[in-house]
Amino acid sequence: MIEACARWCSQVKVVPFAPDSMSRESLPWPPAAASCHLPISPRHGVSNWAQHIVWLWRELPVPVIAAVHGIAFGGGFQLALGADLRYVAPDTLLSVTETKWGLVPDMAGTQLMRHLAREDVVRELTYTARIFSAEEALSYGFATRLVEDPRAAAMAIAREIGGRSPDAIRAAKRLLNQAVACDTRAGFVAERTEQGRLIGSPNQVEAVNANLEKRPPRLRIKGRAPRERFPFCEVLQQRLLASGETILMAGP
């Protein structure tokens, strides 16, 4: 789970800026640190570090859930977009705020927004840097659900997902990631390939048996002994409780 918190999101890219008196050399970061000037590291494929810290949520093999509350502006908004699911508090305020500061969304936002909302909506929000409500975010497609307690909702859905075969969940994420970037033929081939790997596998057989016997599944997680519950959620819960003011969190 990742959590977009007000203290962090409201500070992203918000810096004192006096265009008449400040040169690139006097910015609070060196010119070379601007994301557009960073070298593209082979470790990140085609992305630089700013894009990678958002895009990596899509590349993680397991689902990533965002709990969004407070203020999600600019980089904070884009960070949430990288998640598979986004649970948003009703009083949350959001904005594609970069143009207000003479910038553009540069944390994979343009690549993520276009798959979630209509093109004209994405353009209006980007061009105007307008602040919009959680209700609007839901109607646009940026929020999965509005909930009073996003963290609790995220943990609940994580536990539900954790009760499914980890093999099937990972395969489903691979397919859904590929579906937005491939043609129909390639998508059908990918479906057949993933299904062929799953059918008859130990976790698939256990899922069938557990459903027929009306009991929780005892699933295997890559070399670990069968357990009643997928430990992903428990690990997250322990880390969240230990961290207190954690801003970013991802499961193993």
N, C-alpha and C positions, 0 to 999 in steps of 0.2 A: 504494500500500500504506500502511496505517497500522499503527503498532506500539504496542501497549499495554504499557508498561514498568513494572516494579515501582516504580521511584523516583517515577514520576509518579502512577500509579494509586493507590498506597497513601496518597498525601497528599491525594487529592481529598476535600474536605469534612471532613477530620479536623482539628479545631481545638480548643484548650482551651475547655471549656464548663462553667461552674458555674451550673446553673439557679437556685440560690437567691440568687446574688450578681450575676448578669449581667443587665442589661436589654438591650433591642434596641439602645439607643444605645451600649452598651459592647462590642458585638460587634466582631470584627476587621475587619468590612466595614460600610459604612454601610447602614442599613435599605433605602435605595433601590436598593442593589446586589443585594439578594436577587432571584433570578430571577422570583419571583411578582410583584415590584413593578416590574420593568423594563417600559418601554413596548414595545408590540408594533410593531416597525419594519416599514413596508411592504416594505422590502428583503427581509425574511425571511418574507413571507407571513403565516401565522398564528402563527409561532413567535417566541419571544424569543431572545436571544443564546445562552443555555445550551442550549436545545432545538436551535437552528440548528446549533451546532458538531457535533452528532451527526447531525441529519437531513440536513445537506448532503451526507453520504456517499451517501445514497439519491438525492439530486437531481443529483449529478454524472452526466454522461452515460456515463461509462466505469465498468467494474467496480472496486470498492474491496475490497482484501483486508487482513484484520487478522491480524497475527502477535502472539499473546498469550502472555506468559510472566510468571512471578513472581507478582505479586498484582494482581488486577483487581477492585477493590472500588468500589461506588458509581458515580461518574462514569466511572471507567475501564472498568467493566463495560458501562455504557450506550454509551460511545464505541465499543467493539468491536461492539455489537449493530447499529450503523449500517452496518457493512460488508456487502458482498454475501456474503463468505466469511470464515470465522474458523478459522485454524489455531492450535491451542492446545497448549502443552507439557504433558506428562503430570503434572508436579508443580505446575501452576498452581493457585492458590486464587482463588475468585471469590465475590462476595457482592453482593446487593442490600441494601446496608448502611444506607440512609438512615434507616429507622425507629429504628435504634440511637441516632441523634442527634436524634430527634424531628422528622424530616423525611420527605418522600416522594420517590420517584424523579421528577426534574423535568427530565431531559435527554432527553426523548422515549422514556424507557424503557418506560413503560406502553403506548405505541403500538407499540413494536417487540417487546417480550416476548410480547404476545398472539398474534403471528403465528408465533412460534417454538416455544412450549411450551404444554402444556395449561393451561387457566385455573386449575385448582386448584393446580398446581405454581407458577405465577406468584404466586398469592395466598400460598401458604405461604412462599415465599422472601422475598416483600416484607414480610409481616406479622412474620416472625421475624428477619429480617436474618441468617439462618444462613449460615455459610461453607460452601461446597460445593466438591467436587473437580472436576478436569477430566473424570474419568470420568462423574461425575454430569452435568456440563454437556453432554457428548456425548449421554447418554441423554435429557436433557430437550429437546435440539434447539438449544442455544446454541452448540455447537461443530460445525464442519463435519467436522474430523478431529483426532485427537490425533497429534502428531508430535514427535520429539525436538528438531528444529530448526525452529521455526515460520517464521523468516525465510527459510530456504532453501526450505522447502515453498511459501511464499507467492511467492517469486521464480520458482520452477519453474512453478507454475500460471499466473503472470502471463505468462511466456514462451509457454506453451502457448496461452493466450487471445490473446496478441499475434500469433500466427500465423494467426488467423482474420480474416475481413473485418471491419474496424472498423465498417462500416455495419451488418452483421448483429449484431454484439455490442451496439452502441448501441440498435438496434431491439429486441433481445431484452430489454435492461434496461428499456426503456420499457414493454414488454408485461408483464414480470414485476412491475414496480412498480405498474402499473395493475390487475393481476389481483387484488390483495388489497383493492382499494377499489372495484371495479365489479361490475355484474351480468353474467350470462352473455351477454346480447345485446350489451352494450357491449364485452365482451371479444372476442367473435367479430368485431365490426366493426373493432376495433383490430388483430386478427390479419390480417384481409384487407387493411386499409390498409397496414400495414407490409410485408406480403409483396408487395403490388402495387408498392411503391416499390423493393423489392430485386430482383425478377425482371427479368433483362435489364440490370441496371446494370453498369457496368464492373467493380466488385469482385466481383460475383456471377459474371459470366462468367469472370473470372480465376480464381476459386475452383474452378469446374468444370474449366477447362482445366488448372490445376495438379494437380488430383486425377487427371485422365485421363492426364496426362503424367508423373505421379509425381515432381513437383518442388515446391520451396517456392513459394508464391504471391508475385507481385510486386504488392503492393496499393497503392492510392492513398489518401492521407490528406488530404482536403480541400485540394486545390491543390498538394500536394507531388508530386514525381515518384515513379514506382513504386520501391519498395525491396524488397529480399529479406526484410526483417524489419520488423515494426511497431516503431517506436522507443520506444514507451511504456516497455518494460522496461529498455532501456538508459539512458534518462533517469533512471529511478528508481534504477538501480544506481549511476550516477555521483553522484547526490545523497546516497544513503545512505553511500557510501564517503567523501564529502567532509564529511558532517555529524558522523560519529563517534557522538555521543550523541543523535541525532535521536529525538524522541518521536512526532511526527506527520509524515506525509509523504503527499502525494497527487501523482499523475501529472498531466500537462497534459491 
